[in-house]
Amino acid sequence: MRLIDPDTEALNISKRLVEENGIANLFSFHGDKFSAVPSEHADIALLIGILCPLHLRVSKMILQKVIPYVRGGDCDLQHGLA
C-alpha cells in the first residue's frame, strides 16, 4: 500500500504506527503531491478528508485526476456523479 501525502508530519505518524504493528514492509510512503507520484494501477484510492469540504465541481476535478491511477480507470464523471 502506498501512502501519499505532502504533510510529512502525517506520514511520520503513519510510519511509526505501521512499524509499531510490524507491518512496515507492506507500505511505502511518498511525501509529495498525488500527481507527482507515478501511477501503479491501484485497486483503490482513499481521499480521506479531501473531498468532503469541497464544492462538487472541485471534487469532480480531483476525482478526474485520480481515475488514471486506479486499475480500470476509465470512468466518466460527467455521467457517474449527480
C-alpha positions as CSV (number, residue, x, y, z in Angstrom):
1,M,0.0,0.0,0.0
2,R,1.3,3.5,-0.9
3,L,0.6,6.4,1.4
4,I,0.9,9.7,-0.5
5,D,0.6,13.0,1.4
6,P,2.6,16.2,1.3
7,D,2.0,16.5,5.0
8,T,5.2,14.9,6.3
9,E,4.0,15.1,9.9
10,A,1.0,12.8,9.0
11,L,3.3,10.5,7.1
12,N,5.7,10.2,10.1
13,I,2.8,9.3,12.3
14,S,1.7,6.6,9.8
15,K,5.3,5.3,9.5
16,R,5.5,5.0,13.3
17,L,2.2,3.2,13.6
18,V,3.0,0.6,10.9
19,E,6.4,0.0,12.4
20,E,4.9,-0.5,15.9
21,N,2.5,-3.0,14.4
22,G,5.1,-4.9,12.5
23,I,3.7,-4.3,9.0
24,A,6.1,-1.7,7.7
25,N,7.1,-4.0,4.8
26,L,3.5,-3.6,3.4
27,F,3.7,0.2,3.0
28,S,5.6,2.8,1.0
29,F,5.5,6.5,1.9
30,H,5.6,9.4,-0.5
31,G,5.8,12.9,0.9
32,D,4.6,14.6,-2.2
33,K,1.5,15.7,-4.1
34,F,-0.6,12.8,-5.5
35,S,0.0,14.0,-9.1
36,A,3.8,13.8,-8.6
37,V,3.8,10.1,-7.7
38,P,3.8,7.7,-10.7
39,S,0.7,5.6,-11.3
40,E,1.0,1.9,-10.2
41,H,-2.5,0.8,-11.0
42,A,-4.0,0.9,-7.6
43,D,-7.1,-1.1,-6.7
44,I,-8.5,1.7,-4.6
45,A,-7.7,5.3,-3.8
46,L,-8.8,6.8,-0.4
47,L,-9.1,10.5,-0.4
48,I,-9.8,10.8,3.3
49,G,-10.6,14.4,4.4
50,I,-10.1,15.7,0.9
51,L,-13.4,15.8,-0.9
52,C,-16.0,16.5,1.8
53,P,-15.3,20.2,2.4
54,L,-15.1,21.0,-1.3
55,H,-17.7,22.1,-3.8
56,L,-18.9,19.3,-6.1
57,R,-17.2,20.9,-9.1
58,V,-13.8,20.8,-7.4
59,S,-14.4,17.3,-6.1
60,K,-15.2,16.1,-9.7
61,M,-12.0,17.8,-10.9
62,I,-9.9,16.0,-8.2
63,L,-11.6,12.6,-8.9
64,Q,-11.0,13.0,-12.6
65,K,-7.2,13.4,-11.9
66,V,-7.3,10.3,-9.6
67,I,-9.1,8.0,-12.0
68,P,-6.0,7.2,-14.2
69,Y,-4.2,5.9,-11.0
70,V,-6.8,3.3,-10.4
71,R,-6.9,0.0,-12.3
72,G,-9.6,0.1,-15.0
73,G,-9.6,3.9,-14.7
74,D,-11.9,4.7,-17.5
75,C,-14.8,6.3,-15.5
76,D,-16.8,9.2,-17.0
77,L,-17.6,11.6,-14.1
78,Q,-20.0,13.6,-16.3
79,H,-22.4,10.6,-16.1
80,G,-21.1,9.0,-12.9
81,L,-21.9,11.8,-10.4
82,A,-25.0,13.8,-9.9
